[in-house]
Amino acid sequence: MYAAATLWGLGWGGVPTLLQTGVSVAGGEHADTAQSMLVTVWNVAMAGGGVVGGLLLTNLGPMSFPWIVLLLLAPVFLVVVAAARTNGFPGTRLSERGC
């Protein structure tokens, strides 16, 4: 449990700052509007996660969580890899870096 909490903290600790920076840059002159949309989507996602987690816990029990997380991580992994290939290292390919 401690290891999972540590990994979660390390993995997500900087995400809000990175998202705010990315949204601000992408929003350009409309950065204020983009930031407000980010906050709204973030809060809706947190509330939705709580509702879905509660429903899973009530209906399927705590052992459903790891399987649901794996199911959710698969498309996230694909999106991250695709985004890294097109935006993460401009001018180079991941395969050239050994990734």
Secondary structure, 3 states (H helix, E strand, C coil): CHHHHHHHHHHHCCHHHHHHHHHHHHHHHHHHHHHHHHHHHHHHHHHHHHHHHHHHHHHCCCCHHHHHHHHHHHHHHHHHHHHHHHHHCCCCCHHHHCC
